[in-house]
Amino acid sequence: MSLSLTACSRRIAKRHPGLFRRLGEHSRKRFVLAPTDLPVLLCLDPNEGQPKVRAVRGHCDGDARISGPLAALLGLVHGVYDGDALFFSRDLVIEGDTAAALALRNAVDDAELDISQEIAALSGPFARFLLRAVAFAERRTGVPLARPEEEAAW
């Protein structure tokens, strides 16, 4: 799983080079993304634009830790949810280097990522099927798995 996540994150880095440049001084920090409803942590090391992602059970050291339900974390990536609102409602918890966490959030916001599109780009002839499956899963679970269309966002 870690190899796949690293490959996907490097593909994203190539397609959105500003994402990791925007981290500036925080591009060597390690981020722990902790979905509270899953038994796994994601350890993101931006590595100055050559990111590495590890999926681990148990403990992962990092400079900043962002915890919350998977739906909230994915909603942040896709611009569906407001990070400030999630933080102040305590649906999202930030620990450690808050400046680094804020830099990551701003970089992701600016990149306007759509993880389903990024994964579809890697899946070649299966992209259409994958996008249909993602849309179906999103409707069934309510978890934001794609960036909403501009009109739908309003």
Disulfide bonds with the S-S distance in Angstrom:
Cys43-Cys60 1.76
